Amino acid sequence: SGEVCYGRLRVPGQRDVPVAIKALKAGYTERQRRDFLSEASIMGHFDHPNIIRLYEVVETLSKLHLVMEYAGGGELFGKISTEGKLSEPESKLIFSQIVSAVKHMVSRGDE
């Protein structure tokens, strides 16, 4: 859980990269901190086109931030809620992307 904002990451020698910055607000508990850092650790293990990339974790005195790849399409649940059921071609594409990502995560579990 946390607030997510849009930002831009400066990458030397490249154009700025759009990013999502997820912040765990001040006053978080130690358990929330552990869960947030666990999420970061898990994300950092994967390099796959269908898994959000983690660029960095920034911790200040009052907040924790995850700087992640920006995915402008929003959540799948939100899309289905607002637009209704998906077309068959769109469903096939999304399902294949999910299966590809899960297959990658399972294969990395052996390491």
Backbone as numpy.savetxt, mean C-alpha at the origin, in Angstrom:
# Nx Ny Nz CAx CAy CAz Cx Cy Cz
-4.63 1.03 10.37 -5.46 2.21 10.37 -4.59 3.44 10.37
-5.14 4.54 9.88 -4.40 5.79 9.82 -4.94 6.66 8.71
-4.47 7.88 8.69 -4.88 8.85 7.67 -3.95 8.74 6.48
-4.50 8.81 5.26 -3.68 8.70 4.06 -3.77 10.01 3.27
-2.60 10.53 2.90 -2.51 11.77 2.13 -1.72 11.52 0.85
-1.93 12.39 -0.12 -1.19 12.33 -1.38 0.07 13.18 -1.25
1.17 12.72 -1.83 2.40 13.49 -1.81 3.25 13.17 -3.03
4.42 13.77 -3.08 5.36 13.52 -4.16 6.72 13.26 -3.54
7.40 12.23 -4.02 8.71 11.85 -3.52 9.76 12.27 -4.54
10.74 13.00 -4.08 11.83 13.41 -4.98 12.83 12.28 -5.10
13.04 11.85 -6.33 13.99 10.79 -6.61 15.10 11.40 -7.45
16.35 11.42 -6.94 17.45 12.04 -7.68 17.57 11.48 -9.09
17.67 12.36 -10.06 17.85 11.96 -11.45 16.57 11.54 -12.15
15.44 11.60 -11.46 14.15 11.21 -12.05 13.13 12.29 -11.73
11.96 12.15 -12.35 10.85 13.03 -12.00 10.32 12.66 -10.64
9.64 13.60 -9.99 9.01 13.30 -8.71 8.01 12.16 -8.89
7.96 11.28 -7.91 7.09 10.11 -7.95 5.86 10.39 -7.07
4.63 10.17 -7.59 3.45 10.34 -6.72 3.43 9.24 -5.66
3.12 9.62 -4.43 3.10 8.66 -3.33 1.87 8.87 -2.46
1.52 7.83 -1.74 0.51 7.91 -0.69 1.28 7.87 0.62
0.95 8.77 1.53 1.62 8.82 2.81 0.59 8.48 3.89
0.77 7.33 4.49 -0.13 6.87 5.54 0.48 7.26 6.88
-0.28 8.01 7.67 0.23 8.50 8.95 -0.57 7.91 10.10
0.15 7.43 11.08 -0.46 7.00 12.34 -0.35 8.21 13.26
-1.49 8.76 13.63 -1.53 10.02 14.37 -0.96 9.91 15.78
-0.62 11.07 16.32 -0.10 11.16 17.68 -1.08 10.52 18.66
-0.53 9.98 19.74 -1.36 9.34 20.75 -1.60 7.86 20.49
-0.89 7.29 19.52 -1.07 5.88 19.22 -0.50 5.03 20.35
-1.06 3.84 20.47 -0.59 2.91 21.50 0.62 2.13 20.98
1.30 1.47 21.87 2.46 0.66 21.48 2.01 -0.48 20.56
0.83 -1.04 20.80 0.32 -2.10 19.93 0.05 -1.56 18.52
-0.56 -0.36 18.43 -0.81 0.25 17.12 0.52 0.49 16.40
1.52 0.94 17.14 2.85 1.17 16.55 3.43 -0.13 16.01
3.35 -1.20 16.80 3.86 -2.51 16.36 3.12 -3.00 15.12
1.78 -2.86 15.11 0.98 -3.30 13.96 1.35 -2.49 12.71
1.53 -1.20 12.88 1.87 -0.32 11.77 3.25 -0.70 11.20
4.22 -0.93 12.09 5.56 -1.30 11.64 5.58 -2.71 11.06
4.70 -3.58 11.55 4.57 -4.93 10.99 4.06 -4.84 9.56
3.06 -3.98 9.34 2.55 -3.74 7.98 3.69 -3.27 7.08
4.51 -2.36 7.58 5.63 -1.85 6.79 6.63 -2.95 6.47
6.91 -3.79 7.46 7.86 -4.88 7.26 7.37 -5.85 6.19
6.09 -6.18 6.25 5.51 -7.10 5.27 5.57 -6.48 3.87
5.17 -5.22 3.76 5.18 -4.54 2.46 6.59 -4.47 1.88
7.57 -4.28 2.75 8.95 -4.14 2.30 9.54 -5.41 1.72
8.92 -6.55 1.95 9.44 -7.83 1.45 9.06 -8.11 0.00
8.13 -7.35 -0.54 7.59 -7.70 -1.85 7.91 -6.65 -2.91
8.27 -7.14 -4.09 8.49 -6.30 -5.26 7.70 -6.96 -6.40
6.48 -6.48 -6.59 5.57 -7.07 -7.57 4.66 -5.98 -8.10
4.33 -6.00 -9.38 3.50 -4.92 -9.95 2.09 -4.83 -9.37
1.60 -5.88 -8.73 0.24 -5.85 -8.17 0.23 -5.73 -6.65
1.37 -5.37 -6.07 1.48 -5.14 -4.64 2.04 -3.74 -4.43
1.36 -2.95 -3.60 1.80 -1.58 -3.34 3.23 -1.59 -2.81
4.07 -0.75 -3.40 5.48 -0.68 -3.02 5.66 0.28 -1.84
6.46 -0.13 -0.88 6.81 0.73 0.25 8.13 1.40 -0.07
8.15 2.74 -0.05 9.39 3.48 -0.31 10.19 3.70 0.97
9.52 4.15 2.03 10.24 4.34 3.28 9.29 4.50 4.45
9.84 4.34 5.64 9.13 4.54 6.90 9.80 5.72 7.58
8.99 6.68 8.02 9.52 7.86 8.71 8.83 7.95 10.06
9.64 8.00 11.12 9.09 8.14 12.46 9.58 9.46 13.05
8.62 10.29 13.49 8.94 11.53 14.18 8.60 11.34 15.66
8.73 12.37 16.44 8.41 12.26 17.86 6.94 11.93 18.10
6.06 12.38 17.20 4.63 12.19 17.46 3.90 11.35 16.42
4.51 11.04 15.29 3.81 10.30 14.23 4.71 9.26 13.58
4.06 8.28 12.98 4.73 7.30 12.12 4.15 7.48 10.72
5.00 7.41 9.71 4.55 7.57 8.32 5.05 6.42 7.47
4.18 5.90 6.62 4.58 4.97 5.57 4.47 5.72 4.26
5.56 5.78 3.51 5.55 6.43 2.20 5.48 5.31 1.18
4.32 5.25 0.48 4.02 4.11 -0.39 3.71 4.56 -1.82
3.78 3.61 -2.71 3.37 3.83 -4.09 1.92 4.32 -4.11
1.65 5.29 -4.96 0.30 5.83 -5.09 -0.49 5.01 -6.08
-1.67 4.56 -5.67 -2.58 3.82 -6.55 -3.87 4.62 -6.60
-4.05 5.40 -7.63 -5.16 6.34 -7.71 -6.53 5.75 -7.93
-6.62 4.49 -8.18 -7.92 3.90 -8.47 -8.82 3.71 -7.27
-8.28 3.82 -6.09 -9.08 3.61 -4.88 -9.21 2.13 -4.56
-10.02 1.85 -3.56 -10.21 0.48 -3.11 -11.24 -0.24 -3.98
-11.03 -1.53 -4.20 -11.93 -2.34 -5.00 -13.34 -2.34 -4.40
-13.44 -2.46 -3.08 -14.75 -2.44 -2.43 -15.50 -1.14 -2.74
-14.79 -0.02 -2.69 -15.41 1.27 -2.99 -15.91 1.34 -4.43
-15.15 0.79 -5.34 -15.54 0.78 -6.75 -16.82 -0.03 -6.95
-16.87 -1.20 -6.34 -18.06 -2.05 -6.47 -19.26 -1.40 -5.78
-19.03 -0.77 -4.65 -20.11 -0.11 -3.91 -20.74 1.03 -4.71
-19.91 1.80 -5.41 -20.44 2.96 -6.14 -20.89 2.63 -7.56
-20.20 1.69 -8.22 -20.50 1.40 -9.62 -21.31 0.13 -9.83
-21.47 -0.67 -8.79 -22.16 -1.94 -8.95 -21.21 -3.02 -9.41
-21.78 -4.15 -9.85 -20.92 -5.28 -10.20 -20.02 -4.95 -11.38
-18.89 -5.65 -11.41 -17.90 -5.45 -12.46 -18.28 -6.25 -13.70
-17.82 -5.77 -14.85 -18.02 -6.53 -16.08 -17.15 -7.79 -16.02
-17.48 -8.77 -16.85 -16.71 -10.01 -16.85 -15.24 -9.76 -17.22
-14.93 -8.98 -18.28 -13.51 -8.74 -18.59 -12.77 -8.03 -17.45
-13.44 -7.06 -16.82 -12.80 -6.35 -15.71 -12.60 -7.28 -14.52
-13.57 -8.14 -14.25 -13.46 -9.11 -13.16 -12.31 -10.07 -13.41
-12.18 -10.55 -14.64 -11.10 -11.47 -14.98 -9.74 -10.81 -14.77
-9.61 -9.56 -15.19 -8.34 -8.84 -15.04 -7.98 -8.67 -13.56
-8.93 -8.20 -12.78 -8.68 -7.97 -11.35 -8.37 -9.28 -10.64
-9.13 -10.33 -10.95 -8.90 -11.62 -10.33 -7.51 -12.14 -10.67
-7.09 -12.00 -11.92 -5.76 -12.49 -12.31 -4.67 -11.69 -11.60
-4.89 -10.39 -11.38 -3.92 -9.57 -10.67 -3.81 -10.01 -9.20
-4.95 -10.29 -8.59 -4.96 -10.74 -7.20 -4.25 -12.09 -7.07
-4.57 -13.02 -7.97 -3.94 -14.34 -7.93 -2.43 -14.22 -8.14
-2.02 -13.37 -9.04 -0.59 -13.16 -9.29 0.11 -12.63 -8.05
-0.51 -11.67 -7.37 0.08 -11.09 -6.16 0.14 -12.13 -5.03
-0.93 -12.89 -4.85 -0.95 -13.91 -3.80 0.09 -14.99 -4.10
0.18 -15.41 -5.35 1.18 -16.42 -5.74 2.59 -15.92 -5.41
2.85 -14.65 -5.69 4.16 -14.07 -5.38 4.41 -14.07 -3.87
3.40 -13.70 -3.08 3.57 -13.66 -1.62 3.82 -15.05 -1.07
3.09 -16.04 -1.57 3.26 -17.42 -1.09 4.65 -17.93 -1.46
5.10 -17.63 -2.66 6.43 -18.09 -3.08 7.53 -17.46 -2.23
7.33 -16.23 -1.79 8.30 -15.55 -0.94 8.29 -16.09 0.49
7.19 -16.74 0.86 7.08 -17.31 2.20 8.04 -18.45 2.45
8.55 -19.02 1.36 9.50 -20.14 1.49 10.90 -19.65 1.83
11.14 -18.36 1.68 12.50 -17.83 1.90 12.76 -17.56 3.35
